[in-house]
């Protein structure tokens, strides 16, 4: 009873969104973020932290597998809901809160989950390795850390359900300790190539695109007040001078610069050479009527993660903000060479 009341009062919401290939996908994500901020409902950090599983749009077959796998790990009391239009966001969230308050345990039947998330096949969740739901393989390949100790190579799929992570993106990475030694991009349910007219488009406009990127970077850094301010400026019409003032505040923010200073962006996916330079460029351009920032393809952005520690790699990816509408093509799951012993680890 107590858990049910607490969950209904301020439920933790885990959102799952497809890559924004439809004109309605991006406005829907923004509408959800605005409404969650208005209600002060916190974002869930993992399935175990989730009260409401909120699915945006209409997932394709691969993302639908992710939804099923995630739902299987969400503890009760729990609710799964879907929303396809910005105008329905409030009513959907009201319904989720009411269902949480009404009864404990599962408040969405298996059949309802199948209907909401496009499921038409079996009820198992054995596809985790293919969906990118944190399924890792540890191989007997020796890497050497800075102190000369040999480390096992861990092959892991990162995404697509992570906080401040590009929608629909899965990064197939090899880790030696916490160092990314190899990385390949996959965008779920998006073809390898799209029409040439879509490259470089910025549906949000220059300043809102910059603020959207800054919201993710600041959120990953734990700068919640700055992230909330960036999101508020993105979602509303700022007064004259507000964007410039906020940009100057970020540029002078020493902890922000210190936290991003030594994170290199190797391979030229964007104009800036470090995450610090990228953040400064985004901040200083606010309110300046400049062209939208360069957003690399998922392949190039993922390659720039190689050589970085995992936390820094996530910051670099958020700062680059790869355009997942461009697709990344199919990526085969990691398969160790014959005779190599592997161990499976689920996180």
C-alpha positions in Angstrom: 0.0 0.0 0.0 2.8 2.5 0.9 4.8 1.6 -2.2 1.7 2.1 -4.3 1.0 5.6 -2.8 4.6 6.7 -3.2 4.8 5.5 -6.8 1.5 7.3 -7.7 2.6 10.5 -6.1 5.9 11.0 -8.0 6.3 8.0 -10.3 9.7 7.5 -11.9 9.2 7.4 -15.6 11.4 5.5 -18.1 10.8 6.7 -21.6 11.6 4.6 -24.7 11.6 6.5 -28.0 12.4 5.5 -31.6 14.9 7.3 -33.7 13.1 10.5 -34.9 12.5 9.5 -38.5 8.8 10.6 -38.5 8.0 14.4 -38.4 5.9 13.6 -35.3 8.7 11.9 -33.3 10.6 14.9 -32.2 7.6 17.1 -31.1 6.3 14.1 -29.2 9.6 13.7 -27.2 9.7 17.4 -26.4 6.1 17.4 -25.3 6.7 14.4 -23.0 9.8 16.2 -21.5 7.8 19.4 -20.9 5.0 17.6 -19.2 7.3 15.5 -17.0 9.1 18.6 -15.9 5.9 20.4 -15.2 4.7 17.5 -12.9 8.2 17.1 -11.4 8.1 13.4 -12.1 11.7 12.2 -12.1 13.2 10.2 -14.9 14.0 6.6 -14.0 17.7 5.7 -14.1 17.1 2.0 -14.9 14.3 -0.5 -15.3 14.6 -1.4 -11.5 14.0 2.3 -10.7 10.9 2.5 -12.9 7.2 2.9 -12.0 5.9 4.0 -15.4 7.2 2.6 -18.7 6.3 5.2 -21.3 6.7 4.3 -25.0 6.7 7.1 -27.5 5.4 6.7 -31.0 5.2 3.4 -32.8 8.2 1.2 -32.2 9.6 -0.9 -35.0 10.2 -4.6 -34.6 13.7 -4.2 -33.1 12.7 -1.5 -30.6 9.6 -3.5 -29.7 11.9 -6.3 -28.6 13.7 -3.8 -26.3 10.4 -2.7 -24.8 9.4 -6.3 -24.0 12.8 -7.1 -22.5 12.8 -3.9 -20.4 9.2 -4.5 -19.2 10.2 -8.0 -18.0 12.7 -6.4 -15.6 10.5 -3.6 -14.2 9.3 -4.5 -10.6 5.7 -4.0 -9.4 3.9 -1.8 -8.9 4.3 -0.9 -12.5 2.4 0.6 -15.5 3.2 0.5 -19.2 1.6 3.1 -21.4 2.1 4.4 -24.9 1.6 7.8 -26.5 1.6 8.7 -30.2 0.6 12.4 -30.3 1.7 15.4 -28.2 -1.9 16.3 -27.4 -2.5 13.0 -25.6 0.5 13.3 -23.3 -1.3 14.8 -20.3 -4.2 12.3 -20.4 -1.9 9.3 -20.8 0.2 10.4 -17.8 -3.0 11.1 -15.8 -4.2 7.6 -16.6 -0.8 6.1 -15.6 -0.9 7.8 -12.2 -4.5 6.8 -11.6 -3.7 3.1 -12.4 -0.7 3.2 -10.0 -2.8 4.6 -7.2 -5.7 2.2 -7.9 -4.0 -1.1 -7.3 -0.6 -2.6 -6.7 1.3 -5.1 -8.8 1.2 -5.2 -12.6 -1.4 -2.8 -13.9 -0.8 -3.7 -17.6 -1.6 -7.2 -18.8 0.8 -9.0 -21.2 -1.8 -8.6 -23.9 -1.9 -4.8 -23.3 1.9 -4.6 -23.5 1.8 -6.5 -26.8 -0.8 -4.1 -28.3 0.9 -0.9 -27.1 4.3 -1.9 -28.3 3.6 -3.7 -31.5 4.2 -7.2 -30.2 2.7 -10.0 -32.3 5.0 -12.9 -31.5 5.9 -15.0 -28.4 6.0 -13.7 -24.8 9.7 -14.6 -24.2 12.5 -12.0 -23.8 15.4 -14.1 -25.1 16.4 -11.5 -27.7 18.3 -9.2 -25.3 21.7 -9.5 -27.1 20.0 -8.4 -30.3 18.2 -5.5 -28.8 21.0 -3.8 -27.0 19.6 -4.3 -23.5 23.0 -4.4 -21.7 24.0 -7.9 -22.7 27.7 -8.4 -22.5 30.2 -11.1 -23.5 33.6 -11.4 -21.8 36.3 -12.8 -24.0 39.7 -14.2 -23.1 41.5 -11.5 -25.0 44.2 -9.7 -23.1 44.4 -5.9 -23.1 46.8 -4.0 -20.9 45.8 -1.1 -18.6 48.1 1.9 -17.8 49.6 0.0 -14.9 50.5 -3.0 -17.2 47.9 -5.4 -15.8 46.2 -7.6 -18.3 42.4 -7.0 -18.6 39.7 -9.1 -20.2 37.9 -7.6 -23.2 34.2 -7.2 -22.4 31.9 -6.9 -25.4 28.7 -5.0 -24.5 25.8 -3.4 -26.3 25.1 0.1 -24.9 21.6 1.6 -25.3 19.1 2.2 -26.5 17.5 2.8 -23.1 19.9 4.9 -21.2 19.5 8.4 -19.7 20.5 11.2 -22.0 21.2 8.8 -24.9 20.3 9.3 -28.6 17.0 7.7 -29.4 17.2 4.4 -31.2 21.0 4.1 -31.0 22.9 1.0 -30.0 26.6 1.1 -29.6 28.3 -2.3 -29.8 31.5 -1.7 -27.8 34.5 -3.5 -26.6 35.7 -2.5 -23.2 39.1 -3.1 -21.5 38.3 -2.2 -18.0 36.4 1.0 -18.5 38.3 2.0 -21.7 36.4 1.8 -25.0 38.7 -0.1 -27.4 36.3 -0.6 -30.2 32.8 0.7 -31.1 30.2 0.2 -33.8 26.9 2.0 -34.3 23.5 0.5 -35.0 20.2 2.5 -35.2 17.3 0.3 -34.6 14.6 0.1 -37.2 16.3 2.7 -39.4 17.8 1.7 -42.8 21.4 2.2 -43.5 20.8 5.1 -45.8 18.1 7.7 -46.1 17.2 10.3 -48.7 19.9 12.9 -49.4 17.6 15.8 -48.6 17.4 14.8 -44.9 21.1 15.3 -44.1 21.9 18.4 -42.1 18.3 19.3 -41.4 17.6 20.8 -37.9 13.8 20.6 -37.2 14.3 22.4 -33.9 16.2 25.4 -35.3 19.7 26.5 -34.4 19.3 27.7 -30.8 16.8 25.0 -29.7 19.1 22.3 -31.2 22.0 23.7 -29.1 19.9 23.8 -26.0 18.7 20.2 -26.6 22.4 19.1 -26.8 23.3 21.1 -23.7 20.4 19.6 -21.8 21.8 16.1 -22.3 25.4 17.0 -21.5 24.5 18.9 -18.4 22.2 16.1 -17.3 25.0 13.5 -17.7 27.3 15.8 -15.6 24.7 16.0 -12.8 24.3 19.7 -13.3 20.5 19.4 -12.8 19.8 23.1 -12.3 21.6 24.1 -15.4 20.1 21.2 -17.4 16.6 22.3 -16.2 17.3 25.9 -17.3 18.5 24.8 -20.7 15.4 22.7 -21.1 13.1 25.5 -20.1 14.8 27.9 -22.6 14.4 25.2 -25.3 10.8 24.6 -24.6 9.5 28.2 -24.2 10.0 31.5 -25.9 12.9 33.2 -24.1 12.9 36.9 -23.4 15.4 39.1 -25.4 18.9 38.5 -24.1 18.1 35.4 -22.0 19.8 33.0 -24.4 23.0 35.1 -24.5 23.0 35.5 -20.7 22.7 31.7 -20.3 25.4 31.1 -22.8 27.8 33.4 -21.0 26.9 31.7 -17.7 27.9 28.3 -19.1 31.1 29.7 -20.7 32.2 31.1 -17.3 31.2 27.9 -15.4 34.6 26.6 -14.2 33.4 23.2 -12.9 31.7 22.5 -16.3 34.9 23.4 -18.2 37.0 21.3 -15.8 34.8 18.3 -16.2 34.9 18.3 -20.0 38.4 19.7 -20.7 40.4 16.6 -21.4 37.8 14.6 -23.3 39.0 14.5 -26.9 36.8 14.3 -30.0 39.1 12.3 -32.3 38.4 11.7 -36.0 36.9 15.0 -37.0 33.2 14.2 -36.6 32.6 17.8 -35.4 34.6 21.0 -35.8 35.7 21.1 -32.1 38.6 19.0 -30.8 37.4 18.4 -27.2 34.1 18.2 -25.4 35.0 21.4 -23.6 35.4 23.3 -26.9 32.1 21.7 -28.2 30.2 22.9 -25.1 31.7 26.4 -25.3 30.9 26.7 -28.9 27.3 25.7 -28.3 27.0 28.1 -25.4 28.6 31.1 -27.0 26.5 30.7 -30.1 23.2 30.9 -28.2 21.2 33.9 -29.4 23.6 34.7 -32.1 21.5 33.8 -35.2 24.2 31.4 -36.3 23.8 28.2 -38.4 22.8 25.0 -36.6 25.7 23.0 -35.0 27.2 20.1 -37.0 25.6 16.8 -36.0 27.7 13.8 -37.2 26.4 10.5 -38.5 26.1 7.7 -35.8 29.1 5.9 -37.3 31.5 8.8 -37.0 30.2 9.8 -33.5 30.7 6.2 -32.3 34.2 6.0 -33.7 35.1 9.1 -31.7 34.3 7.1 -28.5 37.2 4.8 -29.0 40.1 5.5 -26.7 37.9 7.2 -24.0 36.8 5.8 -20.7 33.2 4.9 -20.6 31.9 7.9 -18.7 33.8 10.3 -20.9 32.6 8.4 -24.0 29.0 9.0 -23.0 29.7 12.7 -22.5 31.4 12.8 -25.9 28.4 11.1 -27.6 25.9 13.5 -25.9 28.0 16.5 -27.0 28.2 15.4 -30.6 24.5 14.5 -30.7 24.6 12.1 -33.7 21.7 12.4 -36.1 20.1 9.0 -35.8 17.7 9.7 -38.6 20.6 9.1 -41.0 20.7 5.4 -39.9 23.7 3.2 -39.3 22.9 0.0 -41.0 22.7 -3.5 -39.5 25.5 -4.6 -37.1 26.0 -8.3 -36.4 26.2 -9.3 -32.8 29.7 -10.0 -31.5 30.8 -13.6 -32.1 34.1 -14.8 -30.6 36.6 -16.7 -32.7 36.2 -20.5 -32.6 37.7 -22.1 -29.5 37.5 -18.9 -27.5 35.8 -19.2 -24.2 33.1 -16.7 -23.3 31.1 -15.8 -20.3 27.7 -14.0 -20.4 26.9 -11.2 -18.0 23.6 -9.5 -17.7 23.4 -6.0 -16.1 
